[in-house]
Amino acid sequence: MNFNETDGFTKDFKRLLKRYRSLSGDLLEFKKLVSDFPLGSGKNFTTLHAQEKFKVLKARFFCQSLKRTSLRVIYAYFEQEQRIEFIELYFKGDKENEDRQRIREYLKDNES
């Protein structure tokens, strides 16, 4: 599985890494999980958008630095290419929902 990050995700990650020191290791663990189950398993994964070329999913992202709350990660899974592209990472306590405008822009940029 190949992994890429959008510029927005990279900024989110760097900002959150200052607050949560375990984030780098947590991202590696998440990558292992989605390598085996790219569409997720259980109630911690939700499909936000599906089209023939790729699917956009939201997942609960467990962080060792956080006790009872967790982060959320938005990513696109390209099945044919075996590629995952991370779009957004946010702390549930900072904002309630994903940045839908960012997802719309991502979808527009990746139209067939």
N, C-alpha and C positions, 0 to 999 in steps of 0.2 A: 504494500500500500504506500502510495506517495502522499505526502502532506505539504500543503502550501498555506500561506496566511495572506489575508488582505492587509493593506496598510492600516485600516481601522482596527483590525484585530491586534496587530503588532502594538499599536498605541495603547489599546485597552490592556494588553498583557503587561507592558512595561509599567503602566500606571498602577495596576493591581499588584504587581510583583513587589513594589515598595511597601505595601501593606501586608502581604501574605508571602512570607519567605519560602514556603513549601511549594509555591506555584509551579516552578520549573519541573520538579519531580512529579507533581500531580498531573501536569500536562503529558508527561511521558507515559504515565499509567493510563490516562485517558486514551492516548494514541494506541496503546496495546489493546485496550477494550474495543475500540471502534475498528481496529484492524480485523478482529475476529467477528464482530457484530456491527457492521457499518450502519445498519438501520436501527441499531439499538435493540435492547431487550427489556421488556417490562414497562412499567409506567413512568420511568425516568426519561423517556424519549418521546418526542412528539414530532410528526411530520407537519411542517408549516406550508410547504409548497412541493408539488410533484409535477414533473413533466418528463417526457421521454428521455431526455439527455441526462438529467440529474434531479436529485431531491434535496430540499433544504430542510434540515432538522434542528430542533432545539433539544438540548439534553441538560440534565442536572449534572453539574461538574463538581465532584467532591474534592474539597480542599482540606488538607490535614490541619492547616492553621485555623480553620473554622470549626466550631463545635456543633452547633445545632442548625446552622443555616448553610447554604451552599451557593455556589456560583452557577451561572447558566452560560452555556456555550451554544452558538449558532454556527452550523457548518453545512456545506454542500457536499453531497456524495455523488461522484460520477462513476457509475458502475462499470461502464465499458472501459474506462481508463484506469480503473482501480485507484482513484484519487479522491482525497478529501481536502477541501479548502475551508479553512476557518474564517468566519465572517465577523463574529462579535463574541466578546466575553464580558460579562457584567456580574456585579454582586447584587443579589436579590434585594438586599437592604438599601442599596443606593437608588435603584429604579425598579419599578414593578414589572415592566414588560420589555421585550426586545425593541430595538430601534427599527421600526417597520420601514421607515424611509431608507435606511441603509440596505435593507433586504430588497426593497423595490429597485434601488439603483443597481444592486448586484444582479438581480434578475434581468434588468434591462441590458446590462453589460455582457451577459452571457446568453442572450437570445440566439437561437440557431439562425 
